[in-house]
Amino acid sequence: MQDTKQQWFKDAKFGLFIHWGLYSILAGEYNGQKTERIAEWIMNDLDIPVQEYEKLASRFNPIEFDPDGIVRRAKEWGMKYLVFTAKHHEGFAMWDSKCSDYNVVKATPYGKDIVRQFREACDKYDMKLGFYYSQAQDWHDPDGYMARKDNSHKNYRAYLERKCFPQLRELLTEYGEVALIWFDTPMGTTAEESEEMVRLVKSIQPNCIVSGRIGNGLGEYMTTGDNFIPRLPYEGDWEVPATLNDTWGYSKFDHNWKNPDEIIHLLAKINSRGGNYLLNIGPMSSGKVPEESLRILDEVGTYVRENAEAIFGTKRMGVYPYELDWGILTRKDYKIFIHVFKPRIRAELLNIGNKVKGAYLVPDGRPLEFREETTCEGPTLIEVQIPEDYRGKKNYTICIDTEEAEPVFEPIQG
Ligand code: FHN
């Protein structure tokens, strides 16, 4: 079981992932050819030569980039941490790296340090900041790994010492308190090399959390597969990295946005099973965040703010043996929260044997009428009356205060 030993991560529940790099200029298309895959992989998938791809840097001038606006919005959406792609597989550093001129300050007309601007905005809004760092895949460095290509001639060790380790040191010494390093796709990294990376991180910032994708079974929390939601609760600390559409980096072709209801359900489902939801936005090359992402997250944010008590600091639920098609349960000690996703007159929970001390609407704290009984079929029932002005609503939560610290689920009788 993985354990960050850090309460902020256990309580966080909702974070913002930001994928932004040179690939945002191509936005899913290179020389008239469209990529069939995620937009940030375009260099690899369309076999764009390094000498051609690196020319993109001379076109990177994100004059609409507004770090303050992004972090303020993330705060409004209720997110507790932000993870930014300091360096993705393309190998381009979004900060003023001293060991590679292939970076946003030295190689672009923009010339400003993006990582530092996120640092300043996160400090202003008291937001935890973590860095995505592609430790093994680096398509720019001749010795970095490249997925689905021949890597046999490469000297990975040379790349680690020349670029990966020094860049990690820079991020950990020059950009304040780093909440976590989000490693990704370890490829051929050996156990010793993964251990070396962990030691490096911890020797500089002992509280910086190392993500599960450091590889070789290391890391302090488990990252599920992309958009993968476990069917059952997982123990320990874990997180689902997820997209709002079907790509991480910006693509002008991808309009397959999830709607706010879907995102709200996914958040509740992940939280109920004990995980954090790390939800992505992919800014355009101008720095602008796609309108669709803002619109969806603004609506999700309203739900998150109004129902914060039922989200943040909740703990993994046991397995409720009954599938509610209208809601999802989360819990804290002595509290069961019902996330109601469809209009209802009553919220009934069957096969729950808790003694109820009270019930209330989370958005406004209004006390609710409830009854507990043993039904004529045998199982116990908790039933909460929904007030008239809420009967046509969806996406709100009810809290049930219980005498027992944990929910008491009864098996379904055969
Ligand atoms: O290859 C990357 C991908 O581009 C993206 O960064 C995701 C986010 O979880 N991680 C890798 C694939 O799992």
Boltz pocket constraint, residues with backbone or C-beta under 6 A from the ligand:
constraints:
  - pocket:
      binder: B
      contacts: [[A, 38], [A, 40], [A, 41], [A, 184], [A, 185], [A, 226], [A, 241], [A, 248]]
      max_distance: 6.0
